[in-house]
Amino acid sequence: MLKDITIGQYYNVESVIHRLDARTKLILTILYAISLFICNDIWMFSFAALFLTIYIILSRVPFVHMVKGMKMIWFFILFTAVFSLFGGRGTVLWELGFLHITDDGLAMTGKIIVRLSFLILGSAVMTYTTMPMSLAAGLESLLGFLKIFRVPVAELAIMLSIALRFIPIFMEELDKIMKAQMSRGADFESGNIFKRIRACVPVFIPLFASAIRRAEELAEAMDARCFHGGEGRTRMHPLQYGMRDYVTYFIAACYFAGMIVYRIGFTV
């Protein structure tokens, strides 16, 4: 039931994207996210889709595997898009009382769905191809300049690493609890949404209790090892740029510059 939720899990396979530095993939994801929000016509979205397709193919992460991980996120995407569906101006296509759908609102809804879908897929590639500790180290390195403002960058990076590590653990724990409740006659599939939420109460309580217990165990383990933050700690595998990273930066810069030039020169 919950095995299809794969967001945040590392997909262990050999690929050129896996070998990239974590900082490269973080910056690439940021640039791609910015480019999605400057897209405003079919050609820019097509170019963004082509870039994402090549990115996924090079990562060697099966597309079906990635789509499975988006099942729980589709509700959020559609819920967000509904707010723009009944807004906007233009020619009214459908009307019922104070609700109305216009061609402008429909186009805006389509753009939101495409942007969020591409953004989630692009971000998922980063988590699928990067170990949590490497991702935390890359984030700490990129945000190192915030230390002059006394921002606890190292602690924030450790928090991110712990969160990413515990996503698959909690998903497995949730699956076990749901199967245990189903063996006792619990029904999570029938009824309306309110009945389903009510049926999940016996699942969430032991899940939260398990989360608190694991947090206490982790805190005791870190304290036993005299861990007091990531500041000044050395790493077994330090981040290091290679030629492939510089090539990736060049390709990403060309893609981003092309999107900006097209937006300025060929669209209104």
C-alpha positions as CSV (number, residue, x, y, z in Angstrom):
1,M,0.0,0.0,0.0
2,L,2.7,2.5,1.0
3,K,5.6,0.8,-0.8
4,D,4.9,3.0,-3.8
5,I,5.9,6.1,-1.8
6,T,9.5,6.5,-2.8
7,I,10.1,10.2,-2.4
8,G,13.2,10.9,-0.3
9,Q,14.7,7.4,-0.9
10,Y,18.1,6.9,-2.5
11,Y,18.0,4.8,-5.7
12,N,21.2,2.9,-5.8
13,V,22.4,2.6,-9.4
14,E,25.4,3.7,-11.3
15,S,24.9,6.8,-13.5
16,V,26.5,10.1,-14.4
17,I,24.0,12.0,-12.3
18,H,24.8,9.9,-9.2
19,R,28.5,10.8,-9.6
20,L,27.8,14.5,-9.7
21,D,28.7,16.6,-6.6
22,A,25.8,17.2,-4.3
23,R,26.3,21.0,-4.6
24,T,26.0,20.7,-8.4
25,K,22.7,18.9,-8.2
26,L,21.4,21.4,-5.6
27,I,22.2,24.4,-7.8
28,L,20.9,22.6,-10.9
29,T,17.6,22.0,-9.1
30,I,17.3,25.6,-8.0
31,L,18.0,26.9,-11.5
32,Y,15.4,24.5,-12.9
33,A,12.8,25.6,-10.4
34,I,13.4,29.3,-11.3
35,S,13.2,28.5,-15.0
36,L,9.8,26.8,-14.5
37,F,8.3,30.0,-13.0
38,I,9.4,32.1,-15.9
39,C,7.8,29.7,-18.4
40,N,4.7,31.3,-20.0
41,D,4.1,29.5,-23.3
42,I,4.1,26.0,-24.8
43,W,7.6,26.3,-26.3
44,M,9.2,27.2,-22.9
45,F,7.4,24.4,-21.2
46,S,8.4,22.0,-24.0
47,F,12.1,23.0,-23.5
48,A,11.8,22.5,-19.8
49,A,10.2,19.1,-20.3
50,L,13.0,18.1,-22.7
51,F,15.6,19.2,-20.2
52,L,13.9,17.2,-17.4
53,T,13.5,14.1,-19.7
54,I,17.2,14.1,-20.4
55,Y,18.0,14.6,-16.8
56,I,15.9,11.6,-15.7
57,I,17.3,9.4,-18.5
58,L,20.9,10.2,-17.5
59,S,20.0,9.4,-13.8
60,R,18.9,5.9,-14.8
61,V,16.0,6.1,-12.3
62,P,13.0,4.4,-13.8
63,F,10.3,7.0,-14.7
64,V,7.6,4.6,-13.4
65,H,9.4,4.5,-10.0
66,M,9.4,8.3,-9.8
67,V,5.7,8.6,-10.8
68,K,4.7,6.0,-8.1
69,G,6.3,8.3,-5.5
70,M,4.1,11.2,-6.6
71,K,0.8,9.4,-5.8
72,M,0.4,11.1,-2.5
73,I,1.5,14.5,-3.9
74,W,-1.0,14.6,-6.8
75,F,-3.8,15.5,-4.3
76,F,-1.8,18.5,-3.2
77,I,-1.1,19.6,-6.8
78,L,-4.8,19.3,-7.8
79,F,-5.9,21.0,-4.6
80,T,-3.6,23.9,-5.3
81,A,-4.7,24.2,-8.9
82,V,-8.4,24.4,-8.0
83,F,-8.0,27.8,-6.4
84,S,-6.8,29.2,-9.8
85,L,-9.4,27.3,-11.8
86,F,-12.2,29.5,-10.6
87,G,-10.2,32.7,-10.8
88,G,-8.8,34.7,-13.6
89,R,-10.4,36.9,-16.2
90,G,-11.3,36.4,-19.8
91,T,-14.0,34.6,-21.7
92,V,-16.4,32.7,-19.4
93,L,-16.5,29.0,-20.4
94,W,-18.7,27.7,-17.5
95,E,-20.7,29.4,-14.8
96,L,-22.7,28.3,-11.8
97,G,-23.8,31.0,-9.4
98,F,-20.7,32.9,-8.2
99,L,-18.4,30.2,-9.6
100,H,-17.1,30.6,-13.1
101,I,-14.4,29.1,-15.2
102,T,-12.7,31.3,-17.8
103,D,-10.2,30.6,-20.5
104,D,-7.6,32.6,-18.6
105,G,-8.2,30.6,-15.4
106,L,-8.1,27.3,-17.3
107,A,-4.7,28.2,-18.8
108,M,-3.4,29.4,-15.4
109,T,-4.5,26.1,-13.8
110,G,-2.7,24.1,-16.5
111,K,0.5,26.0,-16.0
112,I,0.4,25.5,-12.2
113,I,-0.1,21.7,-12.6
114,V,2.7,21.4,-15.1
115,R,5.1,23.6,-13.0
116,L,4.5,21.7,-9.8
117,S,4.7,18.4,-11.5
118,F,8.0,19.2,-13.2
119,L,9.3,20.8,-10.0
120,I,8.6,17.7,-7.9
121,L,10.1,15.4,-10.5
122,G,13.2,17.5,-10.8
123,S,13.6,17.7,-7.1
124,A,13.0,13.9,-6.8
125,V,15.9,13.2,-9.1
126,M,18.1,15.0,-6.7
127,T,17.0,12.9,-3.7
128,Y,17.0,9.7,-5.7
129,T,20.6,10.2,-6.8
130,T,22.2,11.8,-3.7
131,M,22.9,10.1,-0.4
132,P,21.3,12.0,2.5
133,M,24.7,12.8,4.2
134,S,26.1,14.1,0.9
135,L,23.0,16.2,0.4
136,A,23.3,17.7,3.9
137,A,27.0,18.4,3.3
138,G,26.3,20.1,0.0
139,L,23.6,22.3,1.6
140,E,25.9,23.2,4.4
141,S,28.6,24.1,1.9
142,L,26.3,26.3,-0.2
143,L,24.8,28.1,2.8
144,G,28.2,28.6,4.5
145,F,28.0,32.3,3.9
146,L,25.1,32.5,6.3
147,K,27.4,31.7,9.2
148,I,28.5,35.4,9.3
149,F,24.9,36.1,10.3
150,R,25.1,33.5,13.1
151,V,22.7,31.1,11.2
152,P,23.3,27.5,12.5
153,V,23.9,26.1,9.0
154,A,25.6,22.9,10.3
155,E,22.7,22.1,12.6
156,L,20.1,22.8,9.8
157,A,22.1,20.5,7.5
158,I,22.0,17.7,10.1
159,M,18.3,18.2,10.6
160,L,17.8,17.8,6.9
161,S,19.9,14.7,6.8
162,I,18.0,13.1,9.7
163,A,14.6,14.0,8.1
164,L,15.6,12.4,4.8
165,R,16.9,9.3,6.5
166,F,13.7,8.8,8.5
167,I,11.2,9.2,5.6
168,P,11.6,5.6,4.4
169,I,11.8,4.3,8.0
170,F,8.5,6.0,9.0
171,M,6.8,4.8,5.7
172,E,7.8,1.3,6.6
173,E,6.6,1.8,10.2
174,L,3.3,3.2,8.9
175,D,2.8,0.3,6.5
176,K,3.3,-2.2,9.4
177,I,0.9,-0.4,11.7
178,M,-1.8,-0.3,9.0
179,K,-1.4,-4.0,8.2
180,A,-1.7,-4.8,11.9
181,Q,-4.9,-2.7,12.2
182,M,-6.3,-4.3,9.0
183,S,-5.7,-7.7,10.5
184,R,-7.9,-6.6,13.4
185,G,-10.7,-5.6,11.0
186,A,-9.9,-1.9,10.3
187,D,-11.1,-0.6,7.0
188,F,-9.2,2.3,5.4
189,E,-10.6,2.1,1.9
190,S,-14.4,2.4,2.2
191,G,-16.5,5.4,3.1
192,N,-16.1,9.1,2.4
193,I,-13.0,11.1,3.2
194,F,-14.2,11.9,6.7
195,K,-14.7,8.2,7.6
196,R,-11.3,7.4,6.2
197,I,-9.6,10.1,8.3
198,R,-11.5,8.8,11.4
199,A,-10.3,5.3,10.6
200,C,-6.7,6.5,10.5
201,V,-6.7,7.8,14.1
202,P,-5.7,4.3,15.5
203,V,-2.7,4.4,13.0
204,F,-1.4,7.9,13.7
205,I,-1.3,7.6,17.5
206,P,1.1,4.6,17.6
207,L,3.1,6.2,14.7
208,F,3.6,9.4,16.7
209,A,4.6,7.4,19.7
210,S,7.1,5.5,17.6
211,A,8.5,8.7,16.2
212,I,8.9,10.2,19.7
213,R,10.6,7.0,20.8
214,R,13.0,7.0,17.9
215,A,13.8,10.7,18.4
216,E,14.7,10.0,22.0
217,E,16.9,7.1,21.0
218,L,18.6,9.2,18.4
219,A,19.2,12.0,20.8
220,E,20.7,9.6,23.4
221,A,23.0,8.0,20.7
222,M,24.2,11.5,19.6
223,D,24.8,12.6,23.1
224,A,26.7,9.3,23.9
225,R,29.0,10.1,21.0
226,C,29.5,13.7,22.2
227,F,27.9,15.2,19.2
228,H,27.4,18.9,19.6
229,G,26.6,20.1,16.1
230,G,28.4,19.8,12.8
231,E,30.7,22.8,13.1
232,G,34.3,21.8,12.6
233,R,33.6,18.2,11.9
234,T,35.6,16.4,9.2
235,R,34.1,14.0,6.7
236,M,35.1,10.6,5.5
237,H,34.1,11.6,1.9
238,P,34.6,15.3,1.4
239,L,32.8,17.0,-1.4
240,Q,35.0,17.6,-4.5
241,Y,34.2,19.1,-7.9
242,G,35.2,17.2,-11.0
243,M,35.2,17.9,-14.7
244,R,31.7,16.5,-15.0
245,D,30.4,19.1,-12.5
246,Y,31.9,22.0,-14.5
247,V,30.3,20.6,-17.7
248,T,27.0,20.3,-15.9
249,Y,27.3,23.9,-14.7
250,F,28.0,25.0,-18.3
251,I,24.9,23.1,-19.7
252,A,22.7,24.4,-16.9
253,A,23.9,28.0,-17.5
254,C,23.2,27.7,-21.2
255,Y,19.7,26.3,-20.5
256,F,18.9,29.0,-18.0
257,A,20.2,31.8,-20.2
258,G,18.3,30.4,-23.2
259,M,15.1,30.5,-21.2
260,I,15.7,34.1,-20.1
261,V,16.6,35.3,-23.6
262,Y,13.5,33.6,-25.1
263,R,11.3,35.1,-22.3
264,I,12.6,38.6,-22.9
265,G,12.9,38.6,-26.7
266,F,10.1,36.4,-27.9
267,T,7.2,36.6,-25.3
268,V,5.3,39.4,-23.9
